């Protein structure tokens, strides 16, 4: 009977580790896709490639910091830029990452 519980505990531990491994893989893969596609999309829309910084902590479950920096001329000329960028990020977060992710805008 002890052997059965020991084997069950080992299988449960491996399944738990695999579950968290898959979650981490999906999170990292989503951040990589976002970092590749967001810069190109905004370059196509505005003609200027922005500086993008995406930080996703491994030890913090729901923390993603996404920072998009444009030249000052672009920010002065268009107010729609902020709304469009935030809406694109929100759509991406809702589709790819956890819905509990927090989006902070510093524009």
Secondary structure, 3 states (H helix, E strand, C coil): CHHHHHHHHHHHHHHHHHHHHHHHHHHHHHHHHHHHHHHHHHHHHHCCCCEEEEEECCCCCCCEEEEEECCHHHHHHCCHHHHHHHHHHHHHHHHHCCCCCCCCCCC
